[in-house]
Amino acid sequence: MAHSNRKGRKAGNKGNFHGERLKLLPSFLDEYLHAAQAKKTPEFWPQIWAAYWAKFLWRVALSEEPQPDEGGAMLSHEAMMLEEIVQKAEVVQRINMMIKLWFQWKKATSTKLEKNPWAPLLTLIRKKAKKPSRLLPGWQYYMLKNNKAVRDAFDEHWPVAGKLAEQRVAYQNTIAQELFAKETPEVRRVYEEEAMDLHKSAKKEFHRGSLPDAPTDTESINKARARAAGIIQPLLQLVCEYTGSVGTLFLGAPPRSANEECFVKVYIGESGGQYSVD
């Protein structure tokens, strides 16, 4: 979560938690990772939530630092208005989910306990994607295939063209367009079809090369399944927020042997329901 303040570098996404809150959560990370590995996270969540709310007042926004004398002190239900009780419940539920997502995302991107099968895909997502090859107009493909003829025509006409030096490239393109226009419709159509075939082939190679190969061994697949929540839930939550909707994603796989159960998992977005169900 640290970020650089060096000149010329942009700070990354700071996330929902910072300051004192961000000091608290990482202090529980090792405990969470071991709980996740032992499949005991249901026992972990009440502990981190209790530690968080003992330290931070629900009324203080995440963007604000708590005052030293505030602690996690809260009014009792008897001293609160009904509207405050409802508001408190909503805030606590929302931030508890954020805390859950924070730990699950750290687990999904962590390499502390084991090799993460999602790592190649996560690394690719972080990188700026290159644009796929664009479709060349017929005259550009013609120039690519007949570079010498276009160059000879350019060398012949350039000395008397009366153009500025910075117009050389534009003028060469004009020469190529004129030569292409002089070809018969049948010839032009052949060049355009070849340009389209080249584009389709390049596009196919781009998409094939842009995604890493998925793991195929049983151990890596099981690890990927265990870490899926940290990958899926943040994206699902964003989709729900952007579309103003409720989203649910089902993952399932048939057993690979007679001794193995079906793998079924449900991921729920902004529905107020349980986060995941085995």
C-alpha positions in Angstrom: 0.0 0.0 0.0 3.0 2.3 0.2 3.4 4.8 -2.5 6.2 7.0 -3.8 6.3 10.8 -3.5 9.3 11.1 -5.8 9.0 13.8 -8.4 7.6 12.7 -11.7 5.8 9.7 -10.4 2.0 9.5 -9.9 0.6 8.0 -6.7 -1.4 4.9 -7.2 -4.8 4.0 -6.0 -4.8 4.5 -2.2 -7.8 2.3 -1.6 -10.4 2.6 1.0 -8.1 2.4 4.0 -5.2 4.7 4.9 -3.6 6.3 7.9 -4.3 4.5 11.2 -6.7 2.1 9.6 -4.1 0.9 7.2 -1.7 0.4 10.0 -4.2 -1.9 11.8 -5.3 -4.2 8.9 -1.8 -5.4 7.8 -1.0 -6.3 11.4 -3.7 -9.1 11.0 -2.6 -10.2 7.5 -0.4 -13.1 8.6 -3.1 -14.4 10.9 -5.6 -14.2 8.0 -3.4 -16.0 5.6 -2.9 -18.8 8.0 -6.6 -18.9 8.8 -7.4 -19.0 5.1 -5.0 -21.8 4.5 -6.5 -23.8 7.4 -10.1 -22.9 6.1 -10.9 -21.1 9.4 -11.7 -17.6 8.0 -15.2 -17.7 9.6 -13.4 -17.6 13.0 -11.1 -14.8 11.8 -13.7 -12.2 10.7 -15.3 -11.5 14.1 -11.8 -11.0 15.5 -10.7 -8.3 13.0 -14.1 -6.6 13.0 -14.0 -6.4 16.8 -10.5 -5.0 16.7 -11.4 -2.4 14.1 -14.6 -1.1 15.8 -12.9 -1.0 19.1 -10.5 1.5 17.7 -12.5 3.5 15.1 -15.7 5.3 15.6 -18.4 4.4 13.0 -19.4 8.1 12.6 -15.9 9.1 11.4 -15.6 8.8 7.6 -12.9 6.6 6.1 -11.3 9.7 4.5 -10.8 11.3 8.0 -8.4 10.3 10.8 -9.9 9.5 14.2 -9.1 11.9 17.1 -6.9 10.5 19.9 -9.7 10.7 22.4 -12.4 9.1 20.2 -11.3 5.5 20.1 -14.1 3.2 19.1 -16.5 4.5 21.7 -20.1 4.3 20.6 -23.4 5.4 22.1 -25.6 2.5 23.4 -28.7 1.7 21.5 -30.8 3.3 24.3 -29.0 6.6 23.8 -29.3 6.6 20.0 -32.2 7.6 17.8 -33.8 4.9 15.6 -32.4 6.7 12.5 -28.9 6.5 14.0 -29.2 2.9 14.8 -30.2 2.1 11.2 -27.4 4.3 9.9 -24.8 2.7 12.2 -25.9 -0.8 11.1 -25.5 0.2 7.4 -22.1 1.7 8.0 -20.8 -1.2 10.0 -22.0 -3.7 7.4 -20.5 -1.8 4.5 -17.1 -1.3 6.1 -17.0 -4.9 7.4 -17.4 -6.0 3.7 -14.6 -3.6 2.7 -12.4 -5.1 5.4 -13.2 -8.6 4.1 -12.4 -7.5 0.5 -9.2 -6.0 1.6 -7.9 -9.2 3.2 -9.2 -11.4 0.3 -7.5 -9.2 -2.3 -4.2 -9.2 -0.3 -4.5 -13.0 -0.2 -5.2 -13.2 -3.9 -2.1 -11.1 -4.7 0.1 -12.5 -2.0 3.1 -14.9 -2.5 3.9 -15.2 1.2 2.6 -18.8 1.7 2.5 -20.3 -1.8 2.9 -19.6 -5.5 -0.1 -17.7 -6.7 -1.6 -19.3 -9.9 -3.3 -16.0 -10.6 0.0 -14.1 -10.7 0.6 -14.2 -14.5 -2.9 -12.9 -15.2 -2.6 -10.2 -12.4 0.7 -9.1 -13.8 -0.8 -8.8 -17.3 -3.7 -6.8 -16.0 -1.4 -4.3 -14.3 0.5 -3.8 -17.5 -0.6 -1.3 -20.1 -2.1 -3.3 -22.9 -0.7 -2.8 -26.4 -3.2 -2.0 -29.1 -4.0 -4.7 -31.6 -2.9 -4.3 -35.3 -5.3 -1.9 -37.1 -6.8 -2.6 -40.5 -4.7 -1.0 -43.3 -6.6 0.9 -46.0 -6.1 -0.7 -49.5 -3.6 2.0 -50.6 -1.4 1.5 -47.5 -1.3 -2.2 -48.1 -0.5 -1.5 -51.7 2.4 0.7 -50.6 3.6 -2.0 -48.3 3.6 -4.6 -51.1 5.0 -2.2 -53.8 7.4 -0.1 -51.8 10.0 0.2 -54.5 7.5 1.3 -57.2 6.0 4.0 -54.8 9.5 5.1 -53.8 10.7 5.4 -57.5 7.6 7.5 -58.3 8.2 9.7 -55.3 11.9 10.3 -56.2 10.8 11.3 -59.7 8.1 13.8 -58.6 9.5 15.2 -55.3 12.2 17.5 -56.8 9.5 19.4 -58.8 6.6 19.1 -56.3 7.4 22.4 -54.5 6.7 20.8 -51.1 8.4 21.5 -47.7 10.7 19.0 -46.2 8.3 18.1 -43.4 5.7 17.2 -46.1 7.8 14.3 -47.5 5.8 11.5 -45.8 2.4 13.0 -46.6 3.5 13.5 -50.3 4.7 9.9 -50.5 1.3 8.7 -49.2 -0.3 10.8 -51.9 1.8 9.1 -54.5 0.8 5.7 -53.2 -2.9 6.7 -53.2 -2.7 7.9 -56.8 -0.9 4.7 -58.0 -3.5 2.6 -56.2 -6.3 4.5 -57.8 -4.9 3.8 -61.2 -5.2 0.0 -60.7 -8.3 -1.8 -62.0 -11.2 -2.4 -59.5 -10.4 -6.1 -59.5 -6.8 -5.4 -58.5 -7.8 -3.0 -55.8 -10.2 -5.5 -54.4 -7.5 -8.1 -54.2 -5.3 -5.7 -52.2 -8.2 -4.8 -49.9 -9.0 -8.5 -49.3 -5.4 -9.3 -48.5 -5.3 -6.4 -46.1 -8.4 -7.7 -44.3 -6.9 -11.2 -44.1 -3.7 -9.8 -42.6 -5.7 -7.8 -40.1 -7.7 -10.8 -39.0 -4.6 -12.9 -38.6 -2.8 -10.2 -36.6 -5.9 -9.7 -34.4 -6.1 -13.5 -33.7 -2.4 -13.6 -32.8 -2.8 -10.5 -30.5 -5.6 -12.1 -28.5 -3.9 -15.5 -28.4 -0.7 -13.9 -27.1 -2.3 -11.4 -24.6 -3.5 -14.0 -22.1 -1.2 -16.4 -20.2 -2.0 -20.1 -20.3 -4.3 -21.3 -17.5 -2.8 -23.9 -15.1 -3.7 -27.5 -15.8 -2.3 -29.4 -12.9 -4.6 -30.3 -10.0 -2.6 -28.4 -7.3 -2.6 -25.1 -9.2 -6.3 -25.4 -10.1 -7.1 -26.0 -6.4 -5.0 -23.0 -5.4 -6.7 -20.9 -8.1 -10.1 -21.9 -6.8 -9.1 -21.0 -3.2 -8.0 -17.6 -4.3 -10.9 -16.9 -6.7 -12.8 -14.8 -4.2 -10.2 -12.1 -4.0 -10.1 -11.9 -7.8 -13.9 -12.1 -8.5 -15.5 -10.1 -5.7 -13.8 -6.7 -6.2 -14.6 -6.8 -10.0 -18.2 -8.0 -9.3 -18.7 -5.2 -6.8 -17.5 -2.6 -9.3 -19.8 -4.0 -12.0 -22.7 -3.8 -9.7 -21.8 -0.2 -8.7 -21.4 1.0 -12.3 -24.6 -0.6 -13.5 -26.7 0.1 -10.4 -27.6 -3.6 -10.2 -27.1 -6.8 -8.2 -24.7 -9.4 -9.5 -24.2 -13.0 -8.7 -21.5 -15.3 -10.2 -21.7 -19.1 -10.0 -18.5 -21.2 -10.4 -18.9 -24.9 -10.8 -17.0 -27.9 -12.0 -17.8 -31.6 -12.1 -15.8 -34.0 -10.0 -12.6 -35.3 -11.7 -12.8 -38.6 -9.9 -15.2 -40.8 -8.1 -13.8 -39.7 -4.7 -14.1 -36.0 -5.4 -17.1 -33.8 -4.8 -18.4 -31.2 -7.3 -16.8 -27.8 -7.0 -19.6 -25.2 -6.7 -19.2 -21.7 -5.3 -21.4 -18.6 -5.4 -20.1 -15.1 -5.4 -22.6 -12.3 -4.5 -22.1 -8.7 -5.3 -24.0 -5.7 -3.9 -26.9 -7.8 -2.7 -26.5 -7.6 1.1 -26.3 -11.4 1.1 -23.5 -13.7 2.2 -20.2 -13.1 0.5 -19.6 -16.6 -0.7 -21.3 -19.9 -0.3 -19.6 -23.3 -0.8 
